[in-house]
Amino acid sequence: MPVNILMVCLGNICRSPLAEGLLASKLPKDTFFVDSAGTGHWHIGKKPDDRSIAVARKNGLDISNQRGKQFTTEDFDRYDYIYVMDHTNYNDVLAMAKNDAQKSKVKMILNELFPGENVDVPDPYYGSQFGFDSVYEMLDETCDIIAKKLIEKHS
């Protein structure tokens, strides 16, 4: 049975699809499954933002087949690790947890890069393409760390 990892942001069209594509590209597919979701419902069934698709493509990743979905309480049972992009996502996901075991699965993603600092991945939605490039680089570096830890732990 694979190790299941979920990336969560607000709308599941900018940050979490990039994080999903990045981490999936760094992990063996027979051991790990990576997915993404949003805490909001606005983009269910929609493809990632064109700027996320473009920055991923520029860096050799194709995330264009991903479709937005909303985080649900069942995701606590489906996923072993839940990485959230910012404090709001963290609080929203934790509020849905029924117990400490579920809460322990939820992590601020940039704590892998900046341990204990609780830094948010900035939401690039209302900005320029530069914001998407910056978020991509941040998530790429973080996903390198996550992939290394997961491979060491589960391989």
Biotite code that builds the C-alpha atoms (Angstrom):
import biotite.structure as struc

atoms = struc.array([
    struc.Atom([0.000, 0.000, 0.000], chain_id="A", res_id=1, res_name="MET", atom_name="CA", element="C"),
    struc.Atom([1.488, 3.356, -0.970], chain_id="A", res_id=2, res_name="PRO", atom_name="CA", element="C"),
    struc.Atom([2.281, 6.198, 1.397], chain_id="A", res_id=3, res_name="VAL", atom_name="CA", element="C"),
    struc.Atom([-0.312, 8.896, 0.665], chain_id="A", res_id=4, res_name="ASN", atom_name="CA", element="C"),
    struc.Atom([0.555, 12.595, 0.812], chain_id="A", res_id=5, res_name="ILE", atom_name="CA", element="C"),
    struc.Atom([-1.857, 15.517, 0.389], chain_id="A", res_id=6, res_name="LEU", atom_name="CA", element="C"),
    struc.Atom([-0.925, 19.126, -0.419], chain_id="A", res_id=7, res_name="MET", atom_name="CA", element="C"),
    struc.Atom([-3.516, 21.718, 0.660], chain_id="A", res_id=8, res_name="VAL", atom_name="CA", element="C"),
    struc.Atom([-4.043, 25.382, -0.187], chain_id="A", res_id=9, res_name="CYS", atom_name="CA", element="C"),
    struc.Atom([-7.108, 27.611, -0.416], chain_id="A", res_id=10, res_name="LEU", atom_name="CA", element="C"),
    struc.Atom([-8.486, 26.992, -3.898], chain_id="A", res_id=11, res_name="GLY", atom_name="CA", element="C"),
    struc.Atom([-6.381, 24.061, -5.145], chain_id="A", res_id=12, res_name="ASN", atom_name="CA", element="C"),
    struc.Atom([-5.387, 25.904, -8.326], chain_id="A", res_id=13, res_name="ILE", atom_name="CA", element="C"),
    struc.Atom([-2.074, 27.654, -7.552], chain_id="A", res_id=14, res_name="CYS", atom_name="CA", element="C"),
    struc.Atom([0.168, 26.417, -4.743], chain_id="A", res_id=15, res_name="ARG", atom_name="CA", element="C"),
    struc.Atom([-1.045, 22.901, -3.916], chain_id="A", res_id=16, res_name="SER", atom_name="CA", element="C"),
    struc.Atom([-1.078, 21.712, -7.571], chain_id="A", res_id=17, res_name="PRO", atom_name="CA", element="C"),
    struc.Atom([2.536, 22.877, -7.894], chain_id="A", res_id=18, res_name="LEU", atom_name="CA", element="C"),
    struc.Atom([3.466, 21.144, -4.636], chain_id="A", res_id=19, res_name="ALA", atom_name="CA", element="C"),
    struc.Atom([1.686, 17.979, -5.790], chain_id="A", res_id=20, res_name="GLU", atom_name="CA", element="C"),
    struc.Atom([3.487, 17.935, -9.138], chain_id="A", res_id=21, res_name="GLY", atom_name="CA", element="C"),
    struc.Atom([6.857, 18.720, -7.607], chain_id="A", res_id=22, res_name="LEU", atom_name="CA", element="C"),
    struc.Atom([6.737, 16.148, -4.832], chain_id="A", res_id=23, res_name="LEU", atom_name="CA", element="C"),
    struc.Atom([5.312, 13.437, -7.102], chain_id="A", res_id=24, res_name="ALA", atom_name="CA", element="C"),
    struc.Atom([8.193, 14.012, -9.525], chain_id="A", res_id=25, res_name="SER", atom_name="CA", element="C"),
    struc.Atom([10.726, 13.406, -6.741], chain_id="A", res_id=26, res_name="LYS", atom_name="CA", element="C"),
    struc.Atom([9.239, 10.193, -5.289], chain_id="A", res_id=27, res_name="LEU", atom_name="CA", element="C"),
    struc.Atom([8.990, 6.624, -6.614], chain_id="A", res_id=28, res_name="PRO", atom_name="CA", element="C"),
    struc.Atom([5.413, 6.123, -7.816], chain_id="A", res_id=29, res_name="LYS", atom_name="CA", element="C"),
    struc.Atom([5.226, 2.514, -6.612], chain_id="A", res_id=30, res_name="ASP", atom_name="CA", element="C"),
    struc.Atom([5.762, 3.606, -2.996], chain_id="A", res_id=31, res_name="THR", atom_name="CA", element="C"),
    struc.Atom([4.169, 7.055, -2.826], chain_id="A", res_id=32, res_name="PHE", atom_name="CA", element="C"),
    struc.Atom([0.952, 8.730, -3.994], chain_id="A", res_id=33, res_name="PHE", atom_name="CA", element="C"),
    struc.Atom([0.745, 12.533, -3.974], chain_id="A", res_id=34, res_name="VAL", atom_name="CA", element="C"),
    struc.Atom([-2.489, 14.502, -4.367], chain_id="A", res_id=35, res_name="ASP", atom_name="CA", element="C"),
    struc.Atom([-3.792, 17.994, -3.604], chain_id="A", res_id=36, res_name="SER", atom_name="CA", element="C"),
    struc.Atom([-6.953, 19.715, -2.391], chain_id="A", res_id=37, res_name="ALA", atom_name="CA", element="C"),
    struc.Atom([-8.256, 23.112, -1.380], chain_id="A", res_id=38, res_name="GLY", atom_name="CA", element="C"),
    struc.Atom([-10.038, 24.203, 1.750], chain_id="A", res_id=39, res_name="THR", atom_name="CA", element="C"),
    struc.Atom([-12.478, 26.179, -0.424], chain_id="A", res_id=40, res_name="GLY", atom_name="CA", element="C"),
    struc.Atom([-15.015, 24.880, -2.930], chain_id="A", res_id=41, res_name="HIS", atom_name="CA", element="C"),
    struc.Atom([-14.728, 27.494, -5.712], chain_id="A", res_id=42, res_name="TRP", atom_name="CA", element="C"),
    struc.Atom([-12.527, 25.528, -8.118], chain_id="A", res_id=43, res_name="HIS", atom_name="CA", element="C"),
    struc.Atom([-13.777, 21.946, -7.758], chain_id="A", res_id=44, res_name="ILE", atom_name="CA", element="C"),
    struc.Atom([-13.251, 20.144, -11.066], chain_id="A", res_id=45, res_name="GLY", atom_name="CA", element="C"),
    struc.Atom([-11.205, 22.968, -12.607], chain_id="A", res_id=46, res_name="LYS", atom_name="CA", element="C"),
    struc.Atom([-7.643, 22.713, -13.879], chain_id="A", res_id=47, res_name="LYS", atom_name="CA", element="C"),
    struc.Atom([-4.843, 24.592, -12.109], chain_id="A", res_id=48, res_name="PRO", atom_name="CA", element="C"),
    struc.Atom([-4.338, 28.300, -12.791], chain_id="A", res_id=49, res_name="ASP", atom_name="CA", element="C"),
    struc.Atom([-2.706, 28.849, -16.203], chain_id="A", res_id=50, res_name="ASP", atom_name="CA", element="C"),
    struc.Atom([0.244, 30.553, -14.498], chain_id="A", res_id=51, res_name="ARG", atom_name="CA", element="C"),
    struc.Atom([0.861, 27.477, -12.308], chain_id="A", res_id=52, res_name="SER", atom_name="CA", element="C"),
    struc.Atom([0.668, 25.256, -15.379], chain_id="A", res_id=53, res_name="ILE", atom_name="CA", element="C"),
    struc.Atom([3.099, 27.579, -17.205], chain_id="A", res_id=54, res_name="ALA", atom_name="CA", element="C"),
    struc.Atom([5.723, 27.699, -14.440], chain_id="A", res_id=55, res_name="VAL", atom_name="CA", element="C"),
    struc.Atom([5.517, 23.927, -14.006], chain_id="A", res_id=56, res_name="ALA", atom_name="CA", element="C"),
    struc.Atom([5.872, 23.373, -17.776], chain_id="A", res_id=57, res_name="ARG", atom_name="CA", element="C"),
    struc.Atom([8.819, 25.794, -17.912], chain_id="A", res_id=58, res_name="LYS", atom_name="CA", element="C"),
    struc.Atom([10.502, 23.554, -15.333], chain_id="A", res_id=59, res_name="ASN", atom_name="CA", element="C"),
    struc.Atom([9.666, 20.256, -17.027], chain_id="A", res_id=60, res_name="GLY", atom_name="CA", element="C"),
    struc.Atom([6.489, 19.285, -15.149], chain_id="A", res_id=61, res_name="LEU", atom_name="CA", element="C"),
    struc.Atom([2.998, 18.804, -16.552], chain_id="A", res_id=62, res_name="ASP", atom_name="CA", element="C"),
    struc.Atom([0.262, 19.530, -14.006], chain_id="A", res_id=63, res_name="ILE", atom_name="CA", element="C"),
    struc.Atom([-2.420, 20.342, -16.590], chain_id="A", res_id=64, res_name="SER", atom_name="CA", element="C"),
    struc.Atom([-4.365, 17.121, -15.958], chain_id="A", res_id=65, res_name="ASN", atom_name="CA", element="C"),
    struc.Atom([-4.921, 17.861, -12.271], chain_id="A", res_id=66, res_name="GLN", atom_name="CA", element="C"),
    struc.Atom([-8.425, 18.912, -11.231], chain_id="A", res_id=67, res_name="ARG", atom_name="CA", element="C"),
    struc.Atom([-9.412, 20.876, -8.156], chain_id="A", res_id=68, res_name="GLY", atom_name="CA", element="C"),
    struc.Atom([-11.062, 19.173, -5.228], chain_id="A", res_id=69, res_name="LYS", atom_name="CA", element="C"),
    struc.Atom([-12.061, 20.224, -1.735], chain_id="A", res_id=70, res_name="GLN", atom_name="CA", element="C"),
    struc.Atom([-10.516, 18.903, 1.468], chain_id="A", res_id=71, res_name="PHE", atom_name="CA", element="C"),
    struc.Atom([-12.912, 16.690, 3.425], chain_id="A", res_id=72, res_name="THR", atom_name="CA", element="C"),
    struc.Atom([-12.806, 14.972, 6.821], chain_id="A", res_id=73, res_name="THR", atom_name="CA", element="C"),
    struc.Atom([-12.336, 11.642, 4.989], chain_id="A", res_id=74, res_name="GLU", atom_name="CA", element="C"),
    struc.Atom([-8.933, 12.907, 3.822], chain_id="A", res_id=75, res_name="ASP", atom_name="CA", element="C"),
    struc.Atom([-7.626, 12.359, 7.348], chain_id="A", res_id=76, res_name="PHE", atom_name="CA", element="C"),
    struc.Atom([-8.195, 8.622, 6.778], chain_id="A", res_id=77, res_name="ASP", atom_name="CA", element="C"),
    struc.Atom([-6.915, 8.590, 3.177], chain_id="A", res_id=78, res_name="ARG", atom_name="CA", element="C"),
    struc.Atom([-3.622, 10.433, 3.699], chain_id="A", res_id=79, res_name="TYR", atom_name="CA", element="C"),
    struc.Atom([-0.625, 9.748, 5.892], chain_id="A", res_id=80, res_name="ASP", atom_name="CA", element="C"),
    struc.Atom([0.832, 13.258, 5.560], chain_id="A", res_id=81, res_name="TYR", atom_name="CA", element="C"),
    struc.Atom([-1.057, 16.526, 4.995], chain_id="A", res_id=82, res_name="ILE", atom_name="CA", element="C"),
    struc.Atom([1.045, 19.560, 4.075], chain_id="A", res_id=83, res_name="TYR", atom_name="CA", element="C"),
    struc.Atom([-0.681, 22.957, 4.157], chain_id="A", res_id=84, res_name="VAL", atom_name="CA", element="C"),
    struc.Atom([0.554, 26.115, 2.483], chain_id="A", res_id=85, res_name="MET", atom_name="CA", element="C"),
    struc.Atom([-0.315, 28.770, 5.081], chain_id="A", res_id=86, res_name="ASP", atom_name="CA", element="C"),
    struc.Atom([-1.706, 29.513, 8.552], chain_id="A", res_id=87, res_name="HIS", atom_name="CA", element="C"),
    struc.Atom([-5.280, 29.880, 7.318], chain_id="A", res_id=88, res_name="THR", atom_name="CA", element="C"),
    struc.Atom([-5.167, 26.472, 5.616], chain_id="A", res_id=89, res_name="ASN", atom_name="CA", element="C"),
    struc.Atom([-3.553, 25.013, 8.733], chain_id="A", res_id=90, res_name="TYR", atom_name="CA", element="C"),
    struc.Atom([-6.294, 26.335, 11.017], chain_id="A", res_id=91, res_name="ASN", atom_name="CA", element="C"),
    struc.Atom([-9.082, 25.333, 8.610], chain_id="A", res_id=92, res_name="ASP", atom_name="CA", element="C"),
    struc.Atom([-7.784, 21.765, 8.284], chain_id="A", res_id=93, res_name="VAL", atom_name="CA", element="C"),
    struc.Atom([-7.100, 21.370, 12.015], chain_id="A", res_id=94, res_name="LEU", atom_name="CA", element="C"),
    struc.Atom([-10.649, 22.559, 12.777], chain_id="A", res_id=95, res_name="ALA", atom_name="CA", element="C"),
    struc.Atom([-11.944, 19.534, 10.846], chain_id="A", res_id=96, res_name="MET", atom_name="CA", element="C"),
    struc.Atom([-9.769, 17.018, 12.729], chain_id="A", res_id=97, res_name="ALA", atom_name="CA", element="C"),
    struc.Atom([-11.592, 14.727, 15.148], chain_id="A", res_id=98, res_name="LYS", atom_name="CA", element="C"),
    struc.Atom([-8.621, 13.690, 17.278], chain_id="A", res_id=99, res_name="ASN", atom_name="CA", element="C"),
    struc.Atom([-4.931, 14.190, 17.995], chain_id="A", res_id=100, res_name="ASP", atom_name="CA", element="C"),
    struc.Atom([-3.898, 11.447, 15.561], chain_id="A", res_id=101, res_name="ALA", atom_name="CA", element="C"),
    struc.Atom([-5.548, 13.353, 12.714], chain_id="A", res_id=102, res_name="GLN", atom_name="CA", element="C"),
    struc.Atom([-4.076, 16.659, 13.887], chain_id="A", res_id=103, res_name="LYS", atom_name="CA", element="C"),
    struc.Atom([-0.589, 15.138, 13.974], chain_id="A", res_id=104, res_name="SER", atom_name="CA", element="C"),
    struc.Atom([-0.744, 14.506, 10.201], chain_id="A", res_id=105, res_name="LYS", atom_name="CA", element="C"),
    struc.Atom([-1.072, 18.230, 9.424], chain_id="A", res_id=106, res_name="VAL", atom_name="CA", element="C"),
    struc.Atom([2.135, 20.199, 8.852], chain_id="A", res_id=107, res_name="LYS", atom_name="CA", element="C"),
    struc.Atom([3.028, 23.654, 7.559], chain_id="A", res_id=108, res_name="MET", atom_name="CA", element="C"),
    struc.Atom([4.980, 22.789, 4.417], chain_id="A", res_id=109, res_name="ILE", atom_name="CA", element="C"),
    struc.Atom([7.675, 25.458, 4.767], chain_id="A", res_id=110, res_name="LEU", atom_name="CA", element="C"),
    struc.Atom([8.570, 24.164, 8.235], chain_id="A", res_id=111, res_name="ASN", atom_name="CA", element="C"),
    struc.Atom([10.539, 21.563, 6.280], chain_id="A", res_id=112, res_name="GLU", atom_name="CA", element="C"),
    struc.Atom([12.699, 24.384, 4.896], chain_id="A", res_id=113, res_name="LEU", atom_name="CA", element="C"),
    struc.Atom([12.496, 26.748, 7.892], chain_id="A", res_id=114, res_name="PHE", atom_name="CA", element="C"),
    struc.Atom([11.939, 24.444, 10.917], chain_id="A", res_id=115, res_name="PRO", atom_name="CA", element="C"),
    struc.Atom([9.595, 25.872, 13.523], chain_id="A", res_id=116, res_name="GLY", atom_name="CA", element="C"),
    struc.Atom([9.232, 29.248, 11.803], chain_id="A", res_id=117, res_name="GLU", atom_name="CA", element="C"),
    struc.Atom([5.678, 28.639, 10.499], chain_id="A", res_id=118, res_name="ASN", atom_name="CA", element="C"),
    struc.Atom([6.323, 30.618, 7.308], chain_id="A", res_id=119, res_name="VAL", atom_name="CA", element="C"),
    struc.Atom([3.458, 30.873, 4.806], chain_id="A", res_id=120, res_name="ASP", atom_name="CA", element="C"),
    struc.Atom([3.826, 30.040, 1.132], chain_id="A", res_id=121, res_name="VAL", atom_name="CA", element="C"),
    struc.Atom([2.578, 33.313, -0.360], chain_id="A", res_id=122, res_name="PRO", atom_name="CA", element="C"),
    struc.Atom([-0.563, 33.002, -2.470], chain_id="A", res_id=123, res_name="ASP", atom_name="CA", element="C"),
    struc.Atom([0.450, 34.192, -5.964], chain_id="A", res_id=124, res_name="PRO", atom_name="CA", element="C"),
    struc.Atom([-3.122, 34.317, -7.344], chain_id="A", res_id=125, res_name="TYR", atom_name="CA", element="C"),
    struc.Atom([-3.572, 38.104, -7.363], chain_id="A", res_id=126, res_name="TYR", atom_name="CA", element="C"),
    struc.Atom([0.000, 38.866, -8.394], chain_id="A", res_id=127, res_name="GLY", atom_name="CA", element="C"),
    struc.Atom([2.156, 38.545, -11.486], chain_id="A", res_id=128, res_name="SER", atom_name="CA", element="C"),
    struc.Atom([3.898, 35.565, -13.061], chain_id="A", res_id=129, res_name="GLN", atom_name="CA", element="C"),
    struc.Atom([6.927, 36.425, -10.911], chain_id="A", res_id=130, res_name="PHE", atom_name="CA", element="C"),
    struc.Atom([4.970, 35.341, -7.822], chain_id="A", res_id=131, res_name="GLY", atom_name="CA", element="C"),
    struc.Atom([4.351, 31.939, -9.395], chain_id="A", res_id=132, res_name="PHE", atom_name="CA", element="C"),
    struc.Atom([8.059, 31.580, -10.238], chain_id="A", res_id=133, res_name="ASP", atom_name="CA", element="C"),
    struc.Atom([8.972, 32.459, -6.659], chain_id="A", res_id=134, res_name="SER", atom_name="CA", element="C"),
    struc.Atom([6.437, 29.999, -5.201], chain_id="A", res_id=135, res_name="VAL", atom_name="CA", element="C"),
    struc.Atom([7.695, 27.286, -7.556], chain_id="A", res_id=136, res_name="TYR", atom_name="CA", element="C"),
    struc.Atom([11.309, 27.750, -6.398], chain_id="A", res_id=137, res_name="GLU", atom_name="CA", element="C"),
    struc.Atom([10.260, 27.763, -2.734], chain_id="A", res_id=138, res_name="MET", atom_name="CA", element="C"),
    struc.Atom([8.180, 24.597, -3.123], chain_id="A", res_id=139, res_name="LEU", atom_name="CA", element="C"),
    struc.Atom([10.844, 22.875, -5.226], chain_id="A", res_id=140, res_name="ASP", atom_name="CA", element="C"),
    struc.Atom([13.440, 23.328, -2.493], chain_id="A", res_id=141, res_name="GLU", atom_name="CA", element="C"),
    struc.Atom([10.977, 22.238, 0.205], chain_id="A", res_id=142, res_name="THR", atom_name="CA", element="C"),
    struc.Atom([9.838, 19.178, -1.761], chain_id="A", res_id=143, res_name="CYS", atom_name="CA", element="C"),
    struc.Atom([13.477, 18.086, -2.131], chain_id="A", res_id=144, res_name="ASP", atom_name="CA", element="C"),
    struc.Atom([13.703, 17.954, 1.670], chain_id="A", res_id=145, res_name="ILE", atom_name="CA", element="C"),
    struc.Atom([10.329, 16.213, 2.067], chain_id="A", res_id=146, res_name="ILE", atom_name="CA", element="C"),
    struc.Atom([11.168, 13.621, -0.610], chain_id="A", res_id=147, res_name="ALA", atom_name="CA", element="C"),
    struc.Atom([14.499, 12.807, 1.006], chain_id="A", res_id=148, res_name="LYS", atom_name="CA", element="C"),
    struc.Atom([12.867, 12.329, 4.439], chain_id="A", res_id=149, res_name="LYS", atom_name="CA", element="C"),
    struc.Atom([10.004, 10.223, 3.056], chain_id="A", res_id=150, res_name="LEU", atom_name="CA", element="C"),
    struc.Atom([12.299, 7.986, 1.020], chain_id="A", res_id=151, res_name="ILE", atom_name="CA", element="C"),
    struc.Atom([14.556, 7.426, 4.042], chain_id="A", res_id=152, res_name="GLU", atom_name="CA", element="C"),
    struc.Atom([11.572, 6.620, 6.256], chain_id="A", res_id=153, res_name="LYS", atom_name="CA", element="C"),
    struc.Atom([9.513, 4.462, 3.893], chain_id="A", res_id=154, res_name="HIS", atom_name="CA", element="C"),
    struc.Atom([11.951, 2.734, 1.548], chain_id="A", res_id=155, res_name="SER", atom_name="CA", element="C"),
])
